[in-house]
Amino acid sequence: MPKFPKIALAATITALSAPFLAAQQHIPIAPESVAPAPAYADYADLAVAAPVIVDATIRSALRLKPADSPDLPTGMARLYIEADVTALIRGTDAVPPRLGYILDVPLDARGRAPQYRKSRVLLFARTVAGNAGQIQLIRPDAQRGWSVGGDALTRRIVREALAPDAPPVVTGIANAFHTPGDLPGSGETQIFLSTADNRPISLTIERKPGQAPRWTVALGEVVDAAAPPPPRDTLLWYRLACTLPATLPEAALHSSGDDASVARDDYAIVINALGACDRGGRR
């Protein structure tokens, strides 16, 4: 168990505990043996947001005293953990072989904290300015029990997010309209999305007589009508399924009457095809 000078420990706690003091909800950490199969959206929330991701093994866990755990909810304990790094999965700089961080955990019926020593974990974190040996978890549940599936999924999402052609962050719907075709039952709905970096994304839903509506996504000015919709559990699917509203906002609709009704229906086709943004029971 590590020993720290009182002043040094207090400084470390102050630097590392800020995300937990601001958190509105403390989420129990599932032990590796009972953790569910990883959900893409759940891990994407973490892997996309975390500038540092490490595979590590916990070396020690020190339960902090109440005086060193301000604003800690009843039934929770605050731990100072040291972990030995096995691999750096994401990060622009090298990390030291051992890292320290704060973790809030639920107590059991006897008031005891979970035992994490020797547990292999995935840590989704950020660095601490001026202290290379410390990290901050990006969320209270950003320590995950290591598993083959979780490790592989994390690495895949990181590769997708760092690829030159990675889809941008979708922030909403800019405008949408339906243009009827020359034949009854034909037409095209175009939906333009707003993005964090102003890169274009558009949805096109094409209707032809006697055929089911077909939709596609364009990540540029050119629309490839033959392109298939994004497969589930990919970064583009995540950007759409986990961001787009359930219904087409009226403020974005630039059609009226029957054309507006068709545009709403076509948008619903896209939302239904994308399916639910499944986070595996987590937020």
N, C-alpha and C positions, 0 to 999 in steps of 0.2 A: 504494500500500500504506500503510495507516495506521501512524502512529508513536505510541507511548504511553509516558509516563513509567513507569519500572519499578514504582514503588509503585502507581500507578493501574492498571496492567495486572494486577498480582498480585491486587489487590482485585476487579477485574472477573472474573478467572478463578475466584477462590474463590466469588463470588456465583453465577456462572452454571453451574459445572460439577457442582454437587451431584447433579442428577438422573442424570448420566452415571456418577458414582462409585458410585451405588447400583444402577444397572441391572445385571441379571444376564446380559443378552444384548445384543450390539451388532449391529444389523441393517443390512446394506448399503443405501445409498440408490440406488435405480435411476435412472439418467439419464433425462431426459424422453423421449428418442428411443426408448428400449426399454422404458419403463414399460408394464405391462399395462393393459388397460381397468380403470377403477376398480371395485372391489367395494364394494357398499353397506355391508356390515358393517365392512369395513376402515376406510372413511372415517367411518362413524358412531362407531366407537371413538374416533377423534380429535376429530371435530367436537362430539360431546356433551361430552367431557371438557375441551376447551380453552376457557378464558374469553376468549382472544384469538386470532383467526384473521386473518391478513393475506395479501394478494396482494402480492408484492414482487419486486424485481429485485436480485440480488446485485451489490454495487458492488466489494467487495474481500474477500479471504480470506487471513488471516495464519496460517501454520502455527506453532503454539506449540512452544517448546522442551520437551524431556523434563522439565526441572525445573519447568515450568509445567503439566505434564500428569500429575498423580499418578494412579497406579492404571490407567493406560491399557494395555489389553491389547496383546500383541505383534501386529504387522500392522495397527495402527490409527494414525491421526493425529488430533490435536485441532486444530481450526481456530477462530479467532475471525473471525466473519463480520460484515460490515456490509452492510445491504440497504436499498434505497430503497423506501418503501411506495407501492404503486399504489392499493390500496383496503383499507379495513378491512371485513372480512366479518362479524366478530363482536367485540363489545367494548362495555362500558358507557361507556368514556371514550375521548376522542380519543388517538391515538398520534402521536408526532413523525414527521416525514417520513423519518427514517433511524433504523434500529434495529440494535443489535448483539446477537449471541448466540454461544454455543458449539455446535459440531457435531463429533461424532466420526465419522470416515469410514474405510473400509478402504483400505489401500495396494495399489497394483498390484504386479506381479512385480518391477518396478524400484524399489520403495520410494517411489513417488510418489503423492501425494494427488490425487483428482479435481479438475478445474478447474471451478469454479462461477461465475467472474466473468461477468457479464452474463446469467446464467441466471435465468429467471423461475420463482418458486417459490411454493408455498402453505406458510405457517408456522402450525403449531398450537401455541400457547404460552400462557404466563402472564406477567404483569408481574413486575418485580423491585421490591420495596419500596424506596422512596427513590431510585430511578434510572429515570426515565421513558424514557430512551433505550435501556434494556436489556430483553430478554425471555429467558425460559427455555423451550426446547422441552419439551413435556410428556412426550415419549418420545424415545429416540435416533433413531427413524425418523420424527419429526414434521415434518421438512422433506420436502416432496413436489414433484417437478417439476410445474410448472403445465401443465395441459392444459384444453381446452375442457370435456371430460367431467368431469374432477376438480373444476374450478371450479363447474360447474353442480350437480354432486352435492353438494358441500360446502354451497353456498347453500341447496339444497333441504332438506338435513338440518337446518341451522341454523333455517330457517323452521319445520320440523316440531317441533323441540325447544323453541322459544320460543313456540309457539302456546298460547293459554289452555287448550285441550283436549288438550294433549300427554299421551300415556300415561305413567304413572309408571314408575320403575325397578322391575323385578320382582326380588325377592330369594329367592323359593322357592315351595314349595307348602305352604299352611297345612293344608288338609284336602280329602278327596275321598270321595265315596260314590256308589253306584248305587242307584236306586229302580226296581224292576221295575214295568211297567205292567200293566193288566188283561188284555191280550191276550198270548199267547205271542210272544216276540220283540220286545216293546215295552218301553220304559223310558227312563230319563233318568239320565245321569251328570253330576254337578256337581263341579267342581274349583275351589276357591278359592285364589287366589294371594296370597302376602304381598308387600308393596311397601315401598319405602324411606320413603315418607311416609304409609303406612297408608291410602292410597286403595284402594278395592275394584277388583279385577279378577277375573272368574270365567270359566271355560270351561264350556259346556253342550253335551253330546253327546246328541242325541235319536235314539232308535231307534223305527221304526215297522215293522210286519210288511210284508214284501215290498219294502222300500225300503232304500237304503244309509243308514248312519248320517249324520246331519247335525250339524255343530258350529258354534258361534258364540262370540264373545267379548263380554263385557259390561264396560264401564268405569264401572259404577255399580250401583245396587241393582236396576234394572229390566233384565230380559233380553229382548232383541228376537230371538225365534226365527227371524225372517225375515232377519236381518242376515247378510251373507256373511262368511266368514273374512277376515282382513286380507290384502290383496294383498302379494305378496313385494316386498322392497325398499321398505318403508315403516317408519316408526319403531315402530309397534305390532308389525309382523312381527319387527323386530330385537329388541325387548324380549323377545319370546317365544322366537324361534328361537335366540337367542344366550345365553339364560339358563336355560331350563327343562332339567331333567335328562332323560337319554335314556329312563329308565323311571320309573314312578310310585313314589315312596318308600313303603315299607311303613309307616313311622311316620305318614304323612299319610292312610293309607287307613282309612276308618271303616266299611268294609263287610267282610263275611266270606263264605266259601264261593263259590257261583256269582256272587253280586253283586260280590264282590271281583274275580273273574276278568273279568267284563264291564267293570268300571271300568278295569282294567289295559289291556284291549283298546281301550277307547274313548280312553284317554290315548295309546296307540300310534297311533291314527288321527290324532290332532292332531299329534303329533310328525312323522309321515310326511308329512302335508299341509304342514306348515311347511317341511320340507326342511332341508338343511344350512345352518349359519351360515357362509357362504362369505366368507372374508377374502382371497381372491385370492392365496393362498400366503403371506400374512403372518400374524403372530401375532394 
